[in-house]
Amino acid sequence: SAVVGATVLSPPPPPPRLPVEGGLSFDVRDGKTGQPIPCKLTLVGVDGTPDPEFTHVDIARQEGDGAIAAFNRIMSLTGIGVAHVPAGTYDVTVSRGPEWEIYTSRRLKITPRGATVIARLGHVVDTHNWLSADFHVHAARSPDSRVPMHDRIFEFVADDVQMIVATDHNVISDYEPYIRELNAGRYITSAVGDELTTAGWGHFGAFPLPPNLEAAGQGAVLVHGRRPDDFFKDVRKNAPDAIIDVHHPRIDAEIGYFDIGQFDARADRAGRPGFSWDFDAVEVMNGYQDPVRRSVDRVVDDWFSLLNHDHLVTATGNSDTHHLTFNIGGYPRNYVKVREDRPERIDPKEIAAAIRGHHAFFTTGPFVTLEVNGGSIGDLVPARGGKAHAEITVQAAPWVSVDRVTLYLNGQEAKRWTVAPGDAAVRFHDTFDLSTPRDGYVVVRVDGDKSLSPVVGDRKTFTAYPFALTNPVFLDVDGDGKYRTGLQHGHP
């Protein structure tokens, strides 16, 4: 220390230093073709190394032209690149979504000299003619999200979601300019949508919305001070091709439509005036609800009751992602039956029509095929004498567990199978004969007990599990070419 007059001066603190880093080089390719593929790398610190924090907020860091990094994940459009990573020891898991194998490089030491991960992933789940889609996505135009729309494209392409719907709160958004800018059209497409966000009735997704709505109110449907039986009519009038999806109807008493509207599904009644049944779909699983199966089961019960009273609404599952961590975009996701599963050739109107026709199912991992009397999900099939023959196939990547398969007839459990552990692509296949005295429907549910971490969730603040639910195959027992249960509506 130096003395100046009567004052003792301490030496100045050392200047700040950057943490020691190394370059993590990665080369990720399709195991069959050898071509580079988009991917996600999840880094978990081991042997005393903490998880990396590439960013502390929901705005990613650019890593060259083809990748971004946020929190402990790197998301790449190209599959080949290098990222700056704090020196340490990590388990690095390489993934491409639930249709693909994963690869984990264990205890990879990253030093200032760098390290390399080389992965060859197999595409093991056959989803031909099915398009993966997330219908509930938020970004920075929502007041409760900071994620740039640019970053969303990296996130969803890395996890192999082929379509996203912009559902920012009371404003329409369009991802298409960002898809073009990043030259990502062969991997992903989008639809213009809106989350109709009300102060006293809940939240509702609507898509596709026409571009000419941008002229007034930034495209948002006017909801302030109005009831669902009013603003649903506006959607029907101004966007006749759009579907209305009730978002998280039982998530809580403040934004859950069924709770707010005092909806008693089994009695087919709503206690609050203004409640409307004029919606096309209901979000049976919301990404935030995945660890809380009780709330999902409640909405499944609501949905069965709607079907039993001839309200033919489609079950959807969406991430409702607001961040670049916690509930990862695309978990759950919908698979929609399409003529050609190439994103660049998809018209959002085709997707909306398929949802309205129930030709979809949602999943966090397992891929389900259901055939009944020669028809598939969403079809109405003849069932003479009330007889139905169901054939169920469940595919899953090795890292996705399948423990139970449940078959429902008219909302009641008809058969449950326990599935032995395994890693084959076809995890389950069986048939079952059913009988119903009246028009009915068949649905399949799949559950897995093993966490999807680290690909989804972190086992600390958020845990996700394998889950899938099909939409119905409808049974026409009386031969009139329609599905009618004959149950009386409980409302006027």
N, C-alpha and C positions, 0 to 999 in steps of 0.2 A: 504494500500500500504506500501511496505517496502522501506527504503532509503538505498542505497549502494553508499557511496561516495556522488557524486552530482547527481546521477541518481535515479529517482523514478521508482520503479518496480511495474507494475500493476499486479494484481492477474491473473493467467493463466485462459483462458476461460475454461468453463466446458467441459469435454470430450464428444464426440458425443454419442448419445443414439439411440437405435433402436426405430422406431415408435411402438406405442402400437398396438398389433395384437391380433386377436382371431382366433380360428379354425372354418371355415365354413364346417360343416359336411353335406353331401348330400346323399340321397338315392332316386334314380330315377328308376322307373320300368314301364314295360308295364302294362297299366291299365287292360288289358284282361287276360294276362298270369301270372302276378305277377313277371315275371323274370326281373332282372336288364337289362337296355339297355344303350348303349352309349348316351351321351347327351352333351349339351353345356349350361353353366350357364353364363348369361350376367348380370353384376352388374352395376347399375346406382345409383350414390350417390344422396340422398335426404335430406331435412331438414338441409342444410348447409354442408353436407358431400360431398367432391368431388368424382368424379368417381375414382375407384382404378386404379393404374398403376402397375400391377404386373411386367411388364417389360416396358422399354422405347424404345426398339428396337425390330426388327422382329425375335428375338430368344427367345423361350418360356422358362419358368422356370418349372422344373419338380416338380410335386406335388405327391410324392409317385410313385408307379409303374404304376398306371393306368390313370394318368391325367397330363396335362400341363396347365400352365396359362400364358397369354400374354395380355398386355394392360388391358382391363377390362373384359376379358372372361376366363372361365375355360372350358377346353375340356377334356372329360373323355371317355375312351374306355370301362370302366366297369360299370359306372352309380352309383357306390358307392365309397365314399372316403372323404377326408378332405383336405382343402386348407387353407393356411395362408392368412388372409385378414386384412387390416388395420381396426382398431376399428372405428365404425361409423354406420350410418343408410343407408340402401340400399333397392332399389327395385331389387329383384333377379328373373330374368326370365329364366325358364328352357325350353329348346327346343330340338328337334330331327330332324329338317328339315321340309319342307313344307307338308309332308304327315301326320304329327303328330300334335296333340293339343300342346299348350304351357301352362305353369303354372307360375304365378308370385306371389312371396311372397312379399307383400308390407310392406315397412317401417320395414324391418328386422333389429334389432339392434344387431350388433356384438360387443361383449365386450371381455375382456381377458378370460372370462369363455366360450366364443364360442357361436355358434348358429347352428341351424339345419334346413335344408330344406328337406322336404319329398314330392315327386311329383309322381303322377301316370298319365302317358300320354296315351291317346288313339290313336291308328293308324286308322285314319278316312278316308283316301283316298286310294281307291283300285287301285293298280298299277300292278296287276298280269300280268306277261309276259312282263313287261317293266322294263328296267334297267336304272338307273340314272347315268349320266356320264358327266364329265367336260373334254373337249378336249384341254384346253389351261391353263396350270398350270406351274408356274415358282417357282424355289427354288434356293438354294445357288450356283448352278453351272451356273446360269445366272449372268452376272456382275451387273445387276440392282436389284438383290434380295439377301437377307441375310437369308432367312428362311431355316432352316435345313430340309432335306427331311424327317427325322424322325418326325418333328413337323407337316408336311403336313398330315401324316397318321392320327394323332390325330384330326386335323382340319376337314378333309373330312369325317372321320367315324362319328364324333360327329354330323355332319350335314346330315348324311345319303346319301352321294354320294357314289355310289357303284363301280365306275370306274373312274380313273384319267389317263390322258395322260401327260407324262413328255414332256414339250415343252420348254426346256431351249434354250437360243440363241446359235445356231450354235454348238451344242454339244448334243449327245444323253445321256439320263439319264434313270435309271431303279429303280423304287420304289419297285420292288418285294423283294429284300433282307430286306428292312425295314418292309414290310408287314409280312414276315416270322418271323423276330425278335420279332415283337410285337404280333404275333399270331392273326393277324387281318384278315386272309384270308376269314373268313365267312362273313365279312362285306364289303370288298373292294378288287378290283383287279386293275391292271394297264396295260398300254401299253407303250412300248418304242417309243418315238417320238422325233421330232426336230422342233424348230421354225427356219425356213430358214430366217435369218435376213440379209437383204441387205442394202447397203448404199444408193441405189438410186431407188429401185423398191418396197419396202414394206416388209411385213412379211407374211410368209406362214407356216402353220402347216402341218406336214406329219407324219402319223402313220398307222399301226405299221411298224417299221423298223427292219430288221433282225439283230440278234446279231453279225453276221460276219462283219457288217459295223464298228465295234469298232476297227478294225485293223488299219484303216487309218483316221486321222483327228478326232479322238474321235467320229466317226460315223456321223459327220456332212456332209451334202450334200454341195459340193463346190459351193459357190455363188459369191465369190469375182470377180468383173469384168465381170460377165456374166449376160445374160438376162433370163427372165422367160421361153422363148421358148427353152432355152438351159437346165437350171437346172430342169425344169419340166420333161424333157426327162430322166435325170439321175434318178429321183425318179421312173419313170415308168420302167426303165431298172433294177435297183438294188433292188427295193422293189415293185414288181408288184401287191402285195396285198394291198399296202398302198393307202390311200386317201390323196388328197391335198386340204386343207381348206384355203381359203384366209382370213387371219386375219384382223380385223378392217379396211375394205377397204376404208372407208370414215372418219377415225378418225381425220386426218389432212393431209396437203399437203406434209408432210415429210415421213410418213410411211404408208399412205393409197394407196394401189395398184391402185384403180380405179381413184383416183385423180392424182397420179404420171403418170399413163398410159394414161391420158386424155381420159378416157373411157366415151363414151356417150351411155348409156345403151339403150335408146329408139331408137337410130339410129343403135344400134348394131355395133358401130365402136369405135376404139381406135386410138388416134392420134399419139401415140409414137410407133415407130418400136420396135419389140421385145415383145410386149404384147401378151400373150397367153391365149386362152380360155380353155386350157386343165387342168381345175381344177374341182374337184368333189363337192366342197361345198363352201359356202361363210358364214362368220361369220356375220350374220345379226345383232345380239346384242352382244356387248362386255361389260363386267362388268363395265368398267369405263364410259360407255356411258349411263347407265341406267337413270340417272337424266336428260339427254339431249335427249329427245325423237325425236327432229328434226333430229339428225344424224341417229337415228334408222329408222325413217320414210324414209329418203333418201335411205338407203340401202334396205329397203323393196321394194321401187319403182324400184331400180336397179334389185333386184331379180325377181320381176314380169316381168320386161322387158326381162331378160335372159330367163325365162320360155316361154314367148310369142314368142321368136325367136328360140325355140327348144334347148336351152342350158339347159339340165336337171340337174341343180345343186341343192344340198340340202341346205336348210337353217339351220344353227347351231347357238347356243347361248352359250357362254362360259364366265367364270369369268375373264380370263387373270390375275388372282391374282398374285401379286408379294410380298404381305405383309401378316401380320396376323391381319390387321385392314383394314379400308377403304372398298374396294370391297372384300367381304368375298367369299372364295372359294365355288363354287357350285351355285352361283347366278349371272347369270342364269346357268341352267344345261340343258342337253339334256335327254330326255327319248327315249330309243331305243328299238324297238320291238325285243324280243329274244325268243328262244324256252323255256328257263328256266332261270328265273331271280335270279340265285344264283351265286354270284361273283366268287366263287371257281371253277365253271364249265364253265366260259366264256372264249372263245378264242378271242383275240383281232381282229383276221381276220373276225370273225363273226360280230363284231361290225362295222368294216370298210365296210363289204359287205352290212350291213343293212343301213348304211349311204349312200352308193353309190346308194342303192335302194330306198332312201327317206323314209324309215320306221322309222321315228323319228319326234319329235317336241321339241321345247325348251321352257323353262318357268322359271320365278322367283318364282312361287308359284302355280298358277292354273294348274290343270291336265285336259287335253282336250281329248275327244274321238270324232272322226269324222267318220261317216259311210255314204257312198254314193253308192246307187245301189248295196248293199251287199258287197262292198269293204271298206277297211280302209286306213289309211294314207300310202301313197306310192304306193298303188295298181292302176292298170289300169283296169277300169271297162267299160263294154258295156253301151252305152247311145243311144239306138235306137231313131231316130227322134230328137236327141239332148236333150232328157228328162233326168233329174236327180232328185233323191229324197235324200235330205241330212238330216241326224239325228245327232244332236250335244248334247253332254253332257259335262258339266264342273263341276268338283269336286274341293273343296278347304277346307282346314282346317279353323276353325272358325276365326283365326287371319289374314287370307288372304282375302282381299276384292275382289269382282268381281262386276264391275259396268257396263261394256259394253261387248257385244259379237258381233263381226262383221263377216259376211260371205262374202267371195269374190269369184267371178266367173271370171276367166281369168284376174285376177288382178284388177277388178273393183268391188266396193262395191255393193253387191246385196241385203243385208239386214242387219240392225243393230237393236239389242235389248238392251234396258235398263233393267238392272237386279236390282231387289229390294234388299235392305240389308237383310242379313240373316246369320245364322251360321250352317245351315244344310250341311252335306257333299256334297250332290248333290245340287249345287247352281243354276244350269240352265240345262234345258232339253227342246228341241223343234225340230221340223222338218220344212223343207222348200223345195219347189219344184222349180227347176231351168230349164232353157232352153238355149241351145247354138247352133248356126248353124254349128259350126265346132268343131273339137277336142278341148278340153279345160281342165280346172282344177278347183278344189274347195279347198279353204284354209279358215281357221278360225283363228281369232285373238281375244284375251281376254285382257281387260284392267281393272285394279283396281286403285282407287284413294287414298286409304289409305296407308300410309307409312308402310313398313315392319319393322321399328324400334320397339324395340331395337334388334330384332333377327338379322337383317341385317341393317347396317348403324347406324348413331347416331343422325340424324336430325340436325347436326351441320356442319360437313365437308362432309358428304356423306349421301344421301337419296336414297333408292330404293323402287320401287313400283311393285305391281303385274302386270305381263305381260306374255303372252304366244302366240306363233305362230306355227301353224301346218305346216307340209309339205303337198303337194297336194295329193288329190285323183284325178287321171287323168281320163278324159272322152274320150272314143273311140267312136266317133259319126259315122264315116264312116265304121266301122266294119273291118278295116284291121289289127287289133291286135296291133296297134302302136299309140303313141301320136305324131301327126304332125299337127302343126297349119297351115302350108302352107305359113307363112310369110317368105319373102326372108331375108337371112343373109345380114347384111350391110357391112360385111368385106369380103375380098377375100376368 
